[in-house]
């Protein structure tokens, strides 16, 4: 068995994130049973719950309001692959180039997604780490 970890993010409300974490625990095998809860600085009622799941294949069931994400630890940046591809294209004169180097400092402490084809950059703050 070739288990791999995948970083996921489930969108929740500040009021209900504890019950959302319980739902996640029932739905997935969470690596180290650790959850990082980030607050949306611009919309304090929204939280982003990140966690690693263990999967032995590329495809696995996705829980509602959940996306696969990536993280740039040094700058505390969370991002979807689609949003990063768009940023590369935008910063590189409309050309997508996998070798293009993104200036991560510009996106420190943010969560970057693509919404209806538009890049959405949400400033974030770590609210809690739960085990």
MOQUI-V663322 format. One record per residue. N is the residue number from 1. PHI is phi in whole degrees, 0 to 359 (* if undefined). PSI is psi as a letter, one per 20 degrees, with the letter a starting at -180 (999 if undefined). Layout:
n,phi,psi
N,PHI,PSI
N,PHI,PSI
//
This chain:
n,phi,psi
1,*,p
2,248,m
3,291,p
4,232,q
5,265,q
6,229,p
7,278,p
8,240,q
9,226,p
10,250,p
11,276,p
12,212,r
13,260,q
14,302,h
15,291,h
16,247,j
17,295,h
18,295,g
19,289,h
20,296,g
21,297,h
22,296,h
23,298,g
24,299,g
25,300,h
26,285,h
27,274,h
28,237,r
29,267,o
30,266,p
31,299,p
32,58,j
33,50,k
34,250,p
35,233,p
36,248,p
37,252,o
38,253,p
39,267,q
40,275,o
41,301,h
42,280,h
43,225,n
44,302,i
45,282,i
46,258,p
47,229,q
48,240,o
49,259,o
50,249,q
51,192,q
52,259,p
53,250,q
54,256,p
55,221,q
56,260,j
57,213,r
58,289,h
59,258,p
60,211,q
61,296,q
62,250,p
63,286,q
64,303,q
65,60,k
66,232,p
67,228,q
68,277,p
69,226,r
70,230,r
71,219,p
72,251,n
73,302,g
74,302,h
75,243,j
76,53,l
77,245,p
78,253,q
79,202,q
80,273,q
81,298,g
82,298,g
83,292,h
84,293,g
85,301,g
86,292,g
87,299,g
88,302,g
89,298,g
90,295,g
91,282,i
92,248,k
93,64,k
94,86,j
95,254,p
96,275,p
97,220,o
98,300,i
99,270,i
100,296,p
101,262,o
102,280,p
103,276,n
104,297,h
105,302,h
106,296,h
107,244,j
108,308,q
109,54,l
110,216,r
111,240,o
112,249,p
113,227,r
114,246,p
115,234,o
116,53,l
117,80,i
118,249,p
119,289,p
120,238,o
121,247,o
122,255,p
123,293,p
124,233,q
125,221,q
126,284,p
127,267,g
128,201,q
129,241,p
130,245,p
131,244,999
//
